[in-house]
Amino acid sequence: SDSSDVLARNPVRENPRRVAPLDPFTVRAIDGARPDAFSPDDARENMCEPKSVDAKVWGSPRALDYIVSPSDPVWPQNCENRTDLCDVLRRVAVNREVLAAVANSQAPGLDEFLRMLKALNIPNFMVIALDVPLSVKLTSLGVPYYLKIDDVQGNHKVSAKKFALIEEFVAVGCSVLLTDTDVAYQQNPFPYLYRDSDIESMSDGFDNDSANGFLQTIDDASMGPARKRAGSFRAAALNSGMWYVG
């Protein structure tokens, strides 16, 4: 679509703070300090407790360019050749979002993972089952699932399949918080998503800088006068163990 189309769906929002003139979006100038999830001075009794976003500091999230507009009453859409998926989403999704795990019947730790999520009573949890034995088991447990038979074996190969599977969800207008079966949850994660980016992902960062990114000065004597003037942005890799696709 042309730029006017994009602007119509993603209007530039007025903000009292100084902004950078980017078209079609604006970037907020943040005056607040970046929160540090790794700080030893964290006052919370349980340091794993999620922090809610302070909209006064960080502003409200920009509108995303959804396949199906949130205001469109017809949902899901584009269900041709995806009727099974759409049927499950109509029953399971909350606010057009699901928490989904991709697994086959041989996935290690699957029983413990399912017990945890059933205990948390997250209503929009489902499994993308890759084989019939798992679908039979999920039926007996009362866990919603989407059966997508695939004989792929091994955790890396299963991870590679995730991208094509999630494309199906996004195509019909459903946002997905995709999770590995070895991720532990203490409560429903959806209230703590900021939803200002098409993809939000877990990071392999081990501290605040490596998780959020930092500028590293290049110190190389061969650069002569340019030594310590050039820099690069560094960040840890994102991890497909938990990521949200809007």
PyMOL commands that set and color helices and strands:
alter all, ss='L'
color gray80, all
select helices_A, chain A and resi 3-9+55-58+83-92+110-120+132-141+155-171+190-192+208-212+221-226
alter helices_A, ss='H'
color red, helices_A
select strands_A, chain A and resi 19-20+27-28+97-103+125-129+145-147+175-179+199-203+214-217+231-234+238-245
alter strands_A, ss='S'
color yellow, strands_A
deselect
rebuild
show_as cartoon
